[in-house]
Structure formats: structure tokens, C-alpha cells
Amino acid sequence: MNVLKKHQIDSLKSFNPIKTNNITLRQYQIDIAYECVYNLSAYGICYIASGMRTGKSLISLSAASIMFKNKEN
């Protein structure tokens, strides 16, 4: 498994994972998505423990989008 280093995660932060007409992630959601990417690349697992209606689905989709974007480069 290719493990992303912290500086690689930081360089990806310029990439906005979801930017559509009606959806904009809050800063805490973006931070969690990037942490998820790091945990997935380092450990192969990420568990998002957050309250109801905090955007866990969007966070996980954003993490997948970030990882897909990293694969293209």
C-alpha cells in the first residue's frame, strides 16, 4: 500500500473536494476528509465518529474524491 506522507496531504489541501452549485463543505468537514485520507493511506481504515447531521456522508465522499484525485497525479 502506498502511504501518503503528511506533507503530501498538505499539498493536496489546495484541492477543494466538493464544489458544486449547492454544496460547499465546512472547514471542519474538509479537515476530517483530509485526516481520513491520511488514515486510509497509512492504516487502511478510517472511522468517522460524529454526531447526527454533521455531513459524514459528504466527508467520506470527499475523502474518496481526494484519493481519486491523488491517483490521477
C-alpha positions in Angstrom: 0.0 0.0 0.0 1.3 3.5 -0.9 1.3 5.5 2.3 0.9 9.3 1.9 3.1 11.4 4.0 1.8 14.4 5.9 3.5 16.9 3.5 1.7 15.2 0.6 -1.6 15.6 2.4 -0.8 19.3 3.0 -0.1 19.7 -0.7 -3.5 18.3 -1.6 -5.3 20.8 0.6 -5.5 23.3 -2.3 -7.8 20.8 -3.9 -11.5 21.5 -2.9 -13.0 18.0 -2.9 -16.6 19.1 -3.4 -17.5 22.3 -5.1 -20.9 22.3 -6.8 -23.8 24.8 -7.1 -25.4 23.9 -3.8 -22.8 22.1 -1.8 -19.9 23.6 0.0 -18.1 21.8 2.8 -17.5 23.5 6.1 -13.9 23.8 7.2 -14.2 21.1 9.8 -15.6 18.7 7.2 -12.6 19.4 4.9 -10.2 18.8 7.8 -11.8 15.5 8.7 -11.8 14.4 5.0 -8.0 15.0 4.7 -7.4 13.2 8.0 -9.4 10.3 6.6 -7.3 10.2 3.5 -4.2 10.0 5.7 -5.6 7.3 7.9 -6.7 5.3 4.9 -3.3 5.5 3.2 -1.4 4.8 6.4 -3.7 2.2 8.1 -6.2 1.1 5.5 -9.2 2.2 7.7 -11.0 5.3 8.7 -13.9 5.6 11.1 -15.8 8.9 11.2 -17.4 9.2 14.6 -19.5 12.3 14.5 -22.9 13.5 15.5 -26.1 13.3 13.5 -26.5 15.7 10.6 -22.8 16.7 10.6 -22.1 15.6 7.0 -20.4 12.2 7.5 -21.6 11.0 4.0 -20.2 14.1 2.4 -16.9 13.8 4.3 -16.5 10.2 3.2 -17.3 11.1 -0.4 -14.8 14.0 -0.2 -12.1 11.7 1.1 -12.8 9.3 -1.8 -12.6 12.2 -4.2 -9.3 13.4 -2.8 -7.8 9.9 -3.0 -9.1 9.6 -6.6 -7.5 13.0 -7.4 -4.2 11.8 -5.9 -4.3 8.6 -8.1 -4.6 10.7 -11.2 -1.4 12.6 -10.5 
